[in-house]
């Protein structure tokens, strides 16, 4: 199970455990043995996957975990319909809130995937608004589904208008919480609250990954054909000096200088794995063990030397062109001045034609004064 999917699972399963514990202790002194039995059995079932992992080193597939979570939730819902929890005014509220948070995670996963693949290029705040709207919409569709079942088979899912409005209110509350958290994590470039399982389902269903890969390859080839300029630069490697055939911190520093200069000027595109003449070299000579290691290394460089608060302005894609891996880094113009940390020094770079130049002294003061005066 992926790290982000694991976090989503932990949040939801702990909410269900909380509901079960509250139910058990609330009904402990009342003549409701069925409620006590169902709650304690369901609570124990939630620990089956982690027990199998620790005792027998058995990993439960993500799909199975989702199914068993839905099963536990279904048991609780059926118990409510059978009247096991009648008189517990808070029961329906907790059930609805848990469902709304789960719907919120689904919405967050979808919007995050679209944002990460540049299908949505607006601010993280706008992404948060989309998450909220999508979550609420899913909740409304669910209420309509319950209404249809009540009309056809008299399921009793919707007891009255008050119950329906209560469910909608909880849906809005859960959507609000997840959307705020989602906007924050998207802004910070994180994905801990995103279900990689759900993202993968959406990608496979709509074939987004293959389409995106084709588009990115075509876009990279078009950029290479245009050549270097004020908003385009090529770098042959990330960390390897092609002359000495060894790792060289200066290579990494040159990449960071270019990114910083793009941020401080009008934005731009950096292609890594392409030489000055536009020949695609690939990044094999950098010696990374996997493609994921390449992305992680570049992210760590940016975090350490530029700052993770500027990650929303920097997006990169790892592209495979005819068996050679390159990176396309897209830098948007920053609203605040960006300094590059080089040891104990902080340096300021801007673009001047096809070059990144360092400003200092009065030139630096004047540039910042005029460029960022409204910020």
C-alpha angles and dihedrals in degrees: 000000000000119000095246093046088049092055092050090049092050093051094050097041092050091051089053091047090052091053091050094049093048090048093050096050093041092054095039094096095038128081094256107116092157091058091048092048095047094046095049094045092048090047091054092047090059089066096053097095096049090044092052090049096051099039102035103014090239116155115211111219115247091241092056092048091053091048094051091047088053088048093054090047089049091053090053092048093049089049089055092050091049089055096246090135100038111142093030098110094185095052097082091045093055092045092050093046092051091050091048092052090050090051088048091056090051090052092045091051093052096045092043091053092050091046093048091050091051093248085124115039100172127107123291087251090061089048088053090052090051091050090052094047093046092048093050090047091053089050092051091050089052091052089050089050090053090048092052091050090050091051095048106035103008091240095171092225090134109047099181144326092280091055091049093049090047091054091048091049091051089047090054092047094050092045090051093052095048094043092053091047090045094052090049094051094044089051090051092046092244130137104187093124094047122102107227087193092060092042089052092050092053092046093050093044095053097028089234097153096057092044091048092048092053091048093048093050091051092046092049092050091050091051092049090051091053091055132209122325143135092308100029130062135168128212123189099213143359101231110350124097104218092206097052094029089223138105112279125187088208090070091057091045092054091054092050091048090055093048091048092048092051091050092050095047127033101313125256149182127271121195115198117197095039124100127224092269092055096255113147107235101166126217099267091111090062088072100225115165094224144357090258090057090056092055092044092050093051092047091051091050091053093045093049101041105027105020136254091250087075095052092099087064093051124066126169136185127200107222130192113212115182092330095315121111120220134166125232110202116193115196122192122205110271122230090214132049114268123212125196116225111221108175106302092341130090116209132190121215134185135177119260108179109307093341137082110225131189119237123204140159118011092348090060093047093049094047094050091044093055101032099046102024093119093052 
